[in-house]
Amino acid sequence: MAVVSSRSVLPCAQFMQCRLQLQSLGNFPAGGLGGSFLGLARSGCKRGVVVVAKVSKGKTQKPSGSVTKFSAPVLTEIPVEEIETKLQSAQVKEVERVKRVEVDSDIIVQKLWRKVVRQLASLPLAIAELFAIAGLSAVGTVITQGERPAWYFQNFPDSNPVLGFLSWQWILGLGLDHVYTSPIYLGLLAMLAGSLMACTSTTQLPIVKVARRWSFLKSTKSFSKLDITDSLPKARLSDLGSVLLGHGYQVFARGPSLYAFKGLPGRLAPIGVHVALLLIMAGGTVSAACSLRGTVMVPQGLDFRIGDALGSGFLGPDASVLDSRVHVNKFYIDYRENGQVGQFHSDLAIVDPQDQIVSSKTISVNDPMRIGGVTMYQTDWGISAVQLRVDGSQPYNLPMAGLQTGDNKLFGSFLPLGDQGAADGKGISILARDLQTVVFYDQEGNFVGVRRPGSKKAITVNNVNIVVDDLIGSTGLELKADPGVPVVYAGFGGLMLTTIISYLSHSQVWALQDGSWLVVGGKSNRAKLDFERELNDLLDLVPEVPTLEEPVESPQQ
């Protein structure tokens, strides 16, 4: 093997350190038979000097399996300082290489990010996203959302698909029963939000920064780039500034130059529109992900716990609200003169966990009750029981159940006759379509008569005298707890306000005093003809100063 010798022995620690340093250099491999290599020894070398033994493989190649010959080693003395210098140089180069790689990676990421932002800020992409969201929203409006599968089986059957193709299989398969919470809809909202933010950062904010910057024109040639230019002879810059200041402009002067503007909120309004749209989408997303809802059918005189109807969830109502009870004091229906239903009413009372009434209200359709972030709507009704007196007995409630008769409501009950009536199916059938009348049929199914609740007029059926005291209704309530509603309302309010503000014109005026001439120019982002008339009227108000020298030629000519 190759040997590095020295005349004086290096300490073991120094020897090992030198060996490791040599191994870290690409120019000094630690060993190997295929080429040059270094070996270190603890003896035969001057202190402070490393002797490198370079061994080269012989040029003559022997057949496989034979021993390879090596030429005699050539010993070369290299100072330790030179090796340390090379080590430091290699380390510096390695650090620089790593930095270059990191910089190149950052540049690639920045370029990719800018490209993505430019694509998101594209107006055609934003319009396509809006149309897609509008289309899905229309589908969600047409198709009832959030019903049980059985409801879609009944209303969208395969035998009679809506529009010739829309059946329950399409609705449930494509998730059209929950459009507003589907990944596609939420993904489109996220993309539109990204487009709005990208447009705001790349277009609107730079425009606002430029609009807020005071820019003074220092030469008459610069005025040729403006929409409107004019020259006033024998006019002073200060007089123009006073006129502009008196008409709502903010005026700034520097030497012979003047800059004035008004209507800066009109430039800020597009950013406000974007923020309002983001609020609306954020509120809609919160509503889709965190809202709670439930329905209950409660007979008159009973109550229910709010938490049992709603459940609990993230951003839900307070525990005190969920533990409160809703007591149905009374349910009644207003009827029109022709007998049709006019309005439903439910007299409700909110009872806290300490059995104290904290709120009460009679609700109706489109007039809900709100408490602690929970809204209760009047959505349905039913008949829970009929109160009867049989053969002069005390009043008792006979439960009634809903019967499937298509779109019309029908409720029925059964009054057994005798001790074995319930067992052998003999009894009186009682039916009601509303809270106004009760219809009786005997045990053979023959029509007997009709009675109004509270009329105190008895009816005889199968030798049984029956008096109808009351029909006890049930109120159908829908409960919603939607934390996104305030955010959506705030977004819509901001959208209306910023849309109105965006119609304000951002008008800018520049002026330059050139001897006795006053060069004036301006531009506006909208209503350019109105701005031109306004500026001409303002220039007419600038007084002529006779003490100034007679101008020879307009600087604009």
TIGUPA-449443 format. One line per field, with one value per residue (C-alpha): residue in three letters; x, y, z. Coordinates in nm, 2 decimals. Each point is the difference from the previous one (the first is absolute). Last residue first. Example, Ala and Ser with C-alpha at 12.3 -4.5 7.8 and 13.67 -1.06 7.14 Angstrom:
2
rest [Ser	Ala]
px [1.37	-0.14]
py [-0.11	-0.34]
pz [0.71	0.07]
END
This chain:
557
rest [Gln	Gln	Pro	Ser	Glu	Val	Pro	Glu	Glu	Leu	Thr	Pro	Val	Glu	Pro	Val	Leu	Asp	Leu	Leu	Asp	Asn	Leu	Glu	Arg	Glu	Phe	Asp	Leu	Lys	Ala	Arg	Asn	Ser	Lys	Gly	Gly	Val	Val	Leu	Trp	Ser	Gly	Asp	Gln	Leu	Ala	Trp	Val	Gln	Ser	His	Ser	Leu	Tyr	Ser	Ile	Ile	Thr	Thr	Leu	Met	Leu	Gly	Gly	Phe	Gly	Ala	Tyr	Val	Val	Pro	Val	Gly	Pro	Asp	Ala	Lys	Leu	Glu	Leu	Gly	Thr	Ser	Gly	Ile	Leu	Asp	Asp	Val	Val	Ile	Asn	Val	Asn	Asn	Val	Thr	Ile	Ala	Lys	Lys	Ser	Gly	Pro	Arg	Arg	Val	Gly	Val	Phe	Asn	Gly	Glu	Gln	Asp	Tyr	Phe	Val	Val	Thr	Gln	Leu	Asp	Arg	Ala	Leu	Ile	Ser	Ile	Gly	Lys	Gly	Asp	Ala	Ala	Gly	Gln	Asp	Gly	Leu	Pro	Leu	Phe	Ser	Gly	Phe	Leu	Lys	Asn	Asp	Gly	Thr	Gln	Leu	Gly	Ala	Met	Pro	Leu	Asn	Tyr	Pro	Gln	Ser	Gly	Asp	Val	Arg	Leu	Gln	Val	Ala	Ser	Ile	Gly	Trp	Asp	Thr	Gln	Tyr	Met	Thr	Val	Gly	Gly	Ile	Arg	Met	Pro	Asp	Asn	Val	Ser	Ile	Thr	Lys	Ser	Ser	Val	Ile	Gln	Asp	Gln	Pro	Asp	Val	Ile	Ala	Leu	Asp	Ser	His	Phe	Gln	Gly	Val	Gln	Gly	Asn	Glu	Arg	Tyr	Asp	Ile	Tyr	Phe	Lys	Asn	Val	His	Val	Arg	Ser	Asp	Leu	Val	Ser	Ala	Asp	Pro	Gly	Leu	Phe	Gly	Ser	Gly	Leu	Ala	Asp	Gly	Ile	Arg	Phe	Asp	Leu	Gly	Gln	Pro	Val	Met	Val	Thr	Gly	Arg	Leu	Ser	Cys	Ala	Ala	Ser	Val	Thr	Gly	Gly	Ala	Met	Ile	Leu	Leu	Leu	Ala	Val	His	Val	Gly	Ile	Pro	Ala	Leu	Arg	Gly	Pro	Leu	Gly	Lys	Phe	Ala	Tyr	Leu	Ser	Pro	Gly	Arg	Ala	Phe	Val	Gln	Tyr	Gly	His	Gly	Leu	Leu	Val	Ser	Gly	Leu	Asp	Ser	Leu	Arg	Ala	Lys	Pro	Leu	Ser	Asp	Thr	Ile	Asp	Leu	Lys	Ser	Phe	Ser	Lys	Thr	Ser	Lys	Leu	Phe	Ser	Trp	Arg	Arg	Ala	Val	Lys	Val	Ile	Pro	Leu	Gln	Thr	Thr	Ser	Thr	Cys	Ala	Met	Leu	Ser	Gly	Ala	Leu	Met	Ala	Leu	Leu	Gly	Leu	Tyr	Ile	Pro	Ser	Thr	Tyr	Val	His	Asp	Leu	Gly	Leu	Gly	Leu	Ile	Trp	Gln	Trp	Ser	Leu	Phe	Gly	Leu	Val	Pro	Asn	Ser	Asp	Pro	Phe	Asn	Gln	Phe	Tyr	Trp	Ala	Pro	Arg	Glu	Gly	Gln	Thr	Ile	Val	Thr	Gly	Val	Ala	Ser	Leu	Gly	Ala	Ile	Ala	Phe	Leu	Glu	Ala	Ile	Ala	Leu	Pro	Leu	Ser	Ala	Leu	Gln	Arg	Val	Val	Lys	Arg	Trp	Leu	Lys	Gln	Val	Ile	Ile	Asp	Ser	Asp	Val	Glu	Val	Arg	Lys	Val	Arg	Glu	Val	Glu	Lys	Val	Gln	Ala	Ser	Gln	Leu	Lys	Thr	Glu	Ile	Glu	Glu	Val	Pro	Ile	Glu	Thr	Leu	Val	Pro	Ala	Ser	Phe	Lys	Thr	Val	Ser	Gly	Ser	Pro	Lys	Gln	Thr	Lys	Gly	Lys	Ser	Val	Lys	Ala	Val	Val	Val	Val	Gly	Arg	Lys	Cys	Gly	Ser	Arg	Ala	Leu	Gly	Leu	Phe	Ser	Gly	Gly	Leu	Gly	Gly	Ala	Pro	Phe	Asn	Gly	Leu	Ser	Gln	Leu	Gln	Leu	Arg	Cys	Gln	Met	Phe	Gln	Ala	Cys	Pro	Leu	Val	Ser	Arg	Ser	Ser	Val	Val	Ala	Met]
px [-4.85	-0.04	0.24	-0.25	0.18	0.09	-0.15	-0.06	0.18	-0.18	-0.17	-0.33	-0.06	-0.28	-0.22	-0.05	-0.38	0.00	0.25	-0.25	-0.27	0.24	0.10	-0.37	-0.08	0.30	-0.09	-0.36	0.14	0.24	-0.27	0.25	0.38	0.06	0.27	0.15	0.21	0.08	0.29	0.00	0.17	0.16	0.33	-0.07	-0.19	-0.09	-0.33	-0.13	-0.35	-0.13	-0.35	-0.10	-0.36	-0.25	-0.18	0.21	-0.17	-0.34	0.16	0.19	-0.33	-0.19	0.29	0.06	-0.36	0.01	0.32	-0.14	-0.31	0.21	0.21	-0.30	-0.15	0.31	-0.07	-0.31	-0.21	-0.33	-0.31	-0.30	-0.33	-0.31	-0.28	-0.24	-0.38	-0.24	-0.35	-0.26	-0.31	-0.16	-0.30	-0.08	-0.31	0.05	-0.29	0.22	0.08	-0.21	0.12	-0.01	0.00	0.23	0.12	0.35	0.16	-0.24	-0.18	-0.05	-0.23	-0.05	0.19	0.00	0.31	-0.17	0.11	-0.15	0.17	0.05	0.14	0.15	0.00	0.19	0.36	0.08	-0.04	-0.16	-0.10	-0.16	-0.07	-0.23	0.06	0.03	0.35	-0.03	0.25	-0.07	-0.37	0.03	-0.09	-0.27	0.02	0.35	0.06	0.24	0.19	0.08	0.19	0.00	0.23	-0.03	0.31	-0.05	-0.23	0.24	-0.18	0.13	-0.08	-0.25	0.01	-0.33	0.01	-0.24	-0.30	-0.19	-0.28	-0.35	-0.04	0.34	0.16	0.28	0.32	0.16	0.38	0.33	-0.13	0.28	0.19	0.31	0.25	-0.01	0.36	0.23	0.33	0.28	0.29	-0.09	-0.37	-0.19	-0.37	-0.13	-0.25	0.00	-0.27	-0.12	0.15	-0.18	0.29	0.14	0.34	0.19	-0.26	0.18	0.02	0.36	0.12	-0.16	-0.36	-0.07	-0.37	-0.18	-0.35	-0.01	-0.20	-0.08	-0.15	-0.27	-0.12	-0.29	-0.36	-0.14	-0.01	0.36	0.13	0.25	0.16	0.09	0.27	0.02	0.24	0.27	0.29	0.36	0.26	0.35	0.30	0.12	-0.02	0.20	0.26	0.07	-0.09	0.21	0.34	0.10	-0.29	-0.29	-0.34	-0.28	-0.32	0.13	0.20	-0.31	-0.18	-0.37	-0.34	-0.36	-0.33	-0.07	0.16	0.36	0.13	0.37	0.25	0.38	0.28	0.36	0.24	0.38	0.11	-0.26	-0.05	0.37	0.05	-0.29	0.16	0.34	-0.16	-0.19	0.31	0.21	-0.25	0.01	0.38	-0.01	-0.25	0.22	0.30	-0.21	-0.10	0.35	0.02	-0.34	0.11	0.26	-0.27	0.20	0.34	0.25	0.36	0.18	0.34	0.19	0.16	-0.17	-0.38	-0.26	-0.38	-0.27	-0.30	-0.35	-0.10	0.15	0.34	-0.01	-0.07	0.27	0.26	-0.08	0.06	0.33	0.13	-0.05	-0.16	0.10	-0.07	-0.17	0.10	-0.21	0.05	-0.25	0.06	0.36	0.31	0.05	0.05	0.35	0.13	-0.07	0.27	0.01	-0.31	-0.05	-0.11	-0.14	-0.05	-0.34	-0.11	0.32	-0.05	-0.37	0.09	0.26	-0.26	-0.27	0.21	0.23	-0.11	-0.37	-0.01	0.17	-0.24	-0.30	0.14	0.08	-0.36	-0.13	0.21	-0.12	-0.36	0.06	0.14	-0.30	-0.23	0.20	0.05	-0.38	-0.14	-0.21	-0.12	-0.14	-0.27	0.19	0.26	0.07	-0.12	-0.28	-0.15	0.08	-0.15	-0.30	-0.10	0.07	-0.03	-0.33	-0.02	-0.09	0.02	-0.32	0.07	0.34	-0.17	0.09	-0.26	-0.03	0.35	0.12	-0.20	0.13	0.36	-0.06	-0.02	0.30	-0.08	-0.31	0.10	-0.07	0.20	0.30	0.00	0.00	0.29	0.19	-0.04	0.09	0.32	0.09	-0.08	0.21	0.29	-0.01	0.00	0.30	0.19	-0.08	0.13	0.34	0.12	0.03	0.23	0.22	0.02	0.10	0.27	0.13	0.01	0.20	0.25	0.04	0.05	0.26	0.18	0.00	0.14	0.28	0.08	0.02	0.22	0.23	0.02	0.10	0.27	0.13	0.03	0.18	0.24	0.08	0.06	0.23	0.20	0.03	0.12	0.24	0.15	0.02	0.19	0.24	0.06	0.08	0.29	0.01	0.30	-0.01	0.09	-0.02	-0.11	0.15	-0.21	-0.30	-0.04	-0.34	-0.03	-0.16	-0.37	-0.09	0.29	0.26	-0.01	0.33	-0.03	0.09	-0.23	0.12	0.11	0.03	0.15	-0.08	0.24	-0.17	0.21	-0.05	0.21	0.22	-0.12	0.14	-0.26	-0.38	-0.10	-0.25	-0.10	-0.12	-0.14	0.06	-0.18	-0.21	0.14	-0.20	0.08	-0.09	-0.05	0.19	-0.13	-0.36	0.10	-0.19	0.24	0.29	-0.17	-0.08	0.37	0.12	-0.23	0.11	0.37	-0.06	-0.18	0.28	0.28	0.23	0.33	0.31	0.19	-0.32	-0.15	-0.30	-0.05	-0.18	-0.10]
py [7.60	-0.13	0.27	0.26	0.29	0.36	0.03	0.36	0.05	-0.06	0.30	-0.08	-0.32	-0.20	-0.17	-0.38	-0.06	-0.09	-0.27	-0.16	-0.01	-0.15	-0.27	-0.08	-0.03	-0.23	-0.21	-0.04	-0.12	-0.24	-0.17	-0.26	-0.04	0.37	0.21	0.35	0.28	0.36	0.22	0.34	0.27	0.31	-0.19	-0.37	-0.08	-0.37	-0.17	-0.35	-0.11	-0.35	-0.14	-0.33	-0.03	-0.14	-0.30	-0.23	0.15	-0.15	-0.34	0.04	0.06	-0.29	-0.24	0.10	-0.07	-0.33	-0.10	0.11	-0.21	-0.30	0.03	0.03	-0.32	-0.21	-0.10	-0.19	-0.16	-0.11	-0.15	-0.10	-0.03	-0.21	0.09	-0.26	0.05	-0.12	-0.03	0.09	-0.09	-0.25	-0.16	-0.37	-0.20	-0.37	-0.20	-0.10	0.37	0.27	0.36	0.25	0.38	0.17	0.22	0.01	-0.19	0.00	-0.32	-0.20	-0.30	-0.38	-0.12	-0.38	-0.19	-0.30	0.10	0.35	0.29	0.35	0.32	0.28	0.36	0.33	-0.10	-0.14	-0.32	-0.21	-0.37	-0.21	-0.37	-0.17	-0.35	-0.37	-0.12	-0.34	0.08	0.37	-0.06	-0.28	0.20	0.19	0.22	0.13	0.37	0.03	0.31	0.18	0.29	0.12	0.25	0.06	-0.05	-0.38	-0.18	-0.16	0.01	0.20	-0.14	0.10	-0.06	-0.01	0.26	-0.03	0.20	-0.15	-0.24	0.11	-0.29	0.07	0.34	0.07	0.20	-0.08	-0.05	0.10	0.19	0.13	0.31	0.11	0.27	0.26	0.10	0.00	0.19	-0.09	0.25	0.06	0.04	0.07	-0.05	-0.01	0.22	-0.14	-0.25	0.07	0.06	0.09	0.11	-0.08	0.06	-0.08	-0.21	-0.14	-0.38	0.03	-0.17	0.28	0.00	0.16	0.05	-0.06	0.09	-0.16	0.15	-0.13	0.23	0.01	-0.36	-0.03	-0.01	0.25	0.27	-0.04	-0.21	0.10	-0.31	-0.06	-0.13	0.08	0.01	-0.19	-0.01	0.03	-0.13	0.14	-0.24	0.10	0.37	-0.04	-0.21	0.29	-0.03	-0.19	0.11	-0.37	-0.23	-0.10	-0.16	0.22	-0.17	-0.15	0.31	0.22	-0.22	-0.06	0.11	-0.11	0.19	-0.02	-0.29	0.04	-0.10	0.06	0.09	0.05	0.22	0.07	0.21	-0.06	-0.12	0.15	0.31	0.06	-0.04	0.25	0.25	-0.04	0.05	0.31	0.14	-0.06	0.18	0.30	0.00	0.01	0.28	0.19	-0.04	0.14	0.29	0.13	0.19	0.15	0.09	0.23	0.22	0.32	0.10	0.29	0.05	0.33	0.09	0.33	-0.08	-0.30	0.02	-0.24	0.04	-0.23	0.07	0.07	0.30	0.28	-0.17	0.00	0.38	0.07	-0.21	0.18	0.34	-0.13	-0.11	0.35	0.10	0.26	-0.24	-0.33	-0.32	-0.31	-0.38	-0.28	-0.38	0.03	-0.12	0.34	0.15	-0.16	0.23	0.31	-0.11	-0.06	-0.21	-0.08	-0.34	-0.04	-0.37	-0.11	-0.10	-0.20	-0.20	-0.05	-0.13	-0.24	-0.13	-0.06	-0.20	-0.26	-0.03	0.05	-0.22	-0.28	0.04	-0.02	-0.29	-0.19	0.06	-0.13	-0.31	-0.06	0.04	-0.24	-0.25	0.04	-0.08	-0.30	-0.13	-0.01	0.20	0.24	-0.28	-0.23	-0.19	0.05	-0.24	-0.14	-0.35	0.11	0.23	-0.21	-0.32	0.20	0.08	0.29	-0.13	0.09	0.34	-0.16	-0.38	-0.20	-0.37	0.06	0.19	0.36	0.10	-0.34	-0.12	0.35	0.00	-0.35	0.13	0.24	0.37	0.24	0.22	0.04	0.01	0.33	0.22	-0.24	-0.02	0.38	0.01	-0.25	0.22	0.32	-0.16	-0.11	0.34	0.17	-0.23	0.06	0.38	-0.03	-0.21	0.26	0.28	-0.16	0.07	-0.37	-0.05	0.29	-0.13	-0.35	0.16	0.21	-0.31	-0.20	0.29	0.03	-0.37	-0.01	0.30	-0.16	-0.32	0.19	0.19	-0.32	-0.17	0.31	0.00	-0.37	0.07	0.29	-0.21	-0.27	0.25	0.14	-0.35	-0.09	0.32	-0.07	-0.36	0.13	0.25	-0.27	-0.23	0.29	0.07	-0.37	0.03	-0.26	-0.23	-0.23	-0.37	-0.20	-0.35	-0.28	-0.13	-0.22	-0.36	-0.16	-0.36	-0.25	-0.11	0.16	0.03	0.26	0.36	0.18	0.37	-0.04	0.16	0.32	0.06	0.35	0.02	0.33	0.12	0.24	0.27	0.19	-0.25	-0.18	-0.34	-0.35	-0.13	0.01	-0.11	0.15	-0.14	0.18	-0.13	0.03	-0.25	-0.32	-0.15	0.19	0.25	0.32	0.21	0.32	0.24	-0.03	0.12	-0.13	-0.30	0.23	0.18	-0.34	-0.11	0.33	-0.03	-0.37	0.10	0.30	-0.24	-0.26	0.25	0.03	-0.21	0.17	-0.09	-0.05	-0.27	-0.02	-0.35	-0.14	-0.37]
pz [-2.97	0.36	0.14	-0.12	-0.17	0.09	0.34	0.11	0.33	0.32	0.16	-0.16	0.20	-0.16	0.26	0.00	-0.01	-0.37	0.08	0.24	-0.27	-0.25	0.26	0.07	-0.37	-0.06	0.31	-0.13	-0.33	0.17	0.21	0.12	0.09	-0.01	-0.16	0.03	-0.15	0.07	-0.13	0.17	-0.22	0.14	0.03	-0.02	0.32	-0.02	0.08	0.05	0.07	0.10	0.02	0.16	-0.10	0.25	-0.15	0.23	0.30	-0.10	-0.04	0.33	0.19	-0.16	0.04	0.36	0.09	-0.19	0.19	0.33	-0.06	-0.10	0.31	0.22	-0.17	0.04	0.36	-0.11	0.28	-0.16	0.14	-0.21	0.18	-0.07	0.24	0.12	0.03	0.26	-0.14	0.27	0.18	-0.23	0.15	-0.06	0.07	-0.07	-0.15	-0.30	-0.06	0.17	-0.04	0.29	-0.05	0.24	-0.29	0.14	-0.29	-0.31	-0.07	-0.32	-0.06	-0.03	-0.31	-0.03	0.07	0.16	0.35	-0.04	-0.17	0.16	-0.15	0.22	-0.11	0.04	0.10	-0.34	-0.20	0.28	0.02	0.27	-0.06	0.25	0.12	-0.08	-0.09	0.18	0.27	0.04	0.04	0.25	0.30	-0.17	-0.30	-0.09	-0.09	-0.29	-0.11	-0.32	-0.15	-0.36	-0.16	-0.38	-0.22	-0.04	0.24	0.25	0.34	0.30	0.34	0.26	0.38	0.19	0.28	0.29	0.12	0.29	-0.09	-0.12	-0.25	-0.15	0.05	-0.25	-0.05	-0.34	-0.01	-0.17	-0.30	-0.22	-0.10	-0.20	-0.06	0.28	0.04	0.31	-0.02	0.24	0.05	0.37	-0.07	-0.31	-0.08	-0.36	-0.19	-0.36	0.09	0.35	0.35	0.32	0.23	0.34	0.17	0.32	0.18	0.30	0.06	0.12	-0.32	-0.20	-0.13	-0.34	-0.07	-0.33	-0.13	-0.34	-0.29	-0.35	-0.27	-0.25	-0.05	-0.24	0.13	-0.26	0.26	0.08	0.29	0.27	0.16	0.37	0.22	0.37	0.29	-0.18	0.25	-0.13	0.24	0.08	0.02	-0.35	0.09	0.33	-0.19	-0.23	-0.37	-0.25	-0.14	-0.03	0.06	0.23	-0.07	-0.14	0.12	0.32	0.07	-0.01	0.26	-0.07	0.13	0.03	0.02	-0.37	-0.17	-0.12	-0.34	-0.02	-0.27	0.02	-0.11	0.09	-0.21	0.01	-0.34	-0.24	0.21	0.04	-0.37	-0.07	0.24	-0.16	-0.34	0.11	0.17	-0.31	-0.20	0.24	-0.02	-0.38	0.01	0.25	-0.23	-0.28	0.22	0.07	-0.33	0.05	0.35	-0.16	-0.13	-0.01	-0.13	-0.02	-0.12	-0.04	-0.14	0.01	0.34	0.15	0.04	0.14	-0.03	0.13	-0.22	0.14	-0.20	0.22	-0.02	-0.38	-0.01	0.26	-0.18	-0.33	0.17	0.14	-0.34	-0.14	-0.33	-0.26	-0.29	0.08	-0.19	-0.05	0.01	0.03	-0.03	0.12	-0.20	-0.16	0.35	0.04	-0.28	0.22	0.24	0.38	0.06	0.36	0.13	0.35	0.05	0.12	-0.35	-0.06	0.32	-0.08	-0.35	0.15	0.25	-0.27	-0.25	0.14	0.36	-0.06	-0.31	0.19	0.29	-0.23	-0.19	0.32	0.13	-0.33	0.03	0.36	-0.11	-0.28	0.25	0.23	-0.29	-0.12	0.35	0.06	0.29	-0.21	-0.24	0.27	-0.19	-0.32	0.12	-0.35	0.09	0.22	-0.26	-0.30	0.16	0.13	-0.35	-0.24	-0.36	-0.17	0.15	0.33	-0.01	-0.01	0.05	0.16	0.28	0.10	0.27	0.18	-0.03	0.08	0.33	0.08	-0.02	0.29	-0.08	0.02	-0.31	-0.21	-0.36	-0.18	0.23	0.02	-0.38	-0.02	0.24	-0.21	-0.31	0.19	0.13	-0.35	-0.14	0.26	-0.05	-0.37	0.06	0.23	-0.26	-0.27	0.23	0.07	0.35	0.07	-0.30	0.10	0.36	-0.13	-0.21	0.28	0.23	-0.26	-0.05	0.38	0.05	-0.28	0.15	0.34	-0.14	-0.18	0.32	0.20	-0.27	-0.01	0.38	0.00	-0.26	0.20	0.31	-0.20	-0.15	0.34	0.14	-0.29	0.05	0.37	-0.07	-0.26	0.25	0.26	-0.24	-0.09	0.37	0.06	-0.24	-0.29	-0.04	-0.30	0.00	-0.32	0.06	-0.21	-0.28	0.07	-0.12	-0.02	0.11	-0.24	0.00	-0.32	-0.25	0.06	-0.10	-0.05	0.08	0.36	0.25	0.14	0.36	0.14	0.34	0.16	0.27	0.25	0.15	0.33	0.20	-0.25	-0.10	0.07	0.24	0.07	-0.34	-0.24	-0.34	-0.30	-0.32	-0.37	-0.23	0.03	0.31	0.25	0.27	0.18	-0.31	-0.02	-0.26	0.12	0.34	0.30	0.03	0.05	0.29	0.16	-0.03	0.14	0.30	0.05	0.00	0.23	0.25	-0.03	0.05	-0.29	0.01	-0.13	-0.31	-0.19	-0.22	-0.22	-0.13	-0.30	0.03]
END
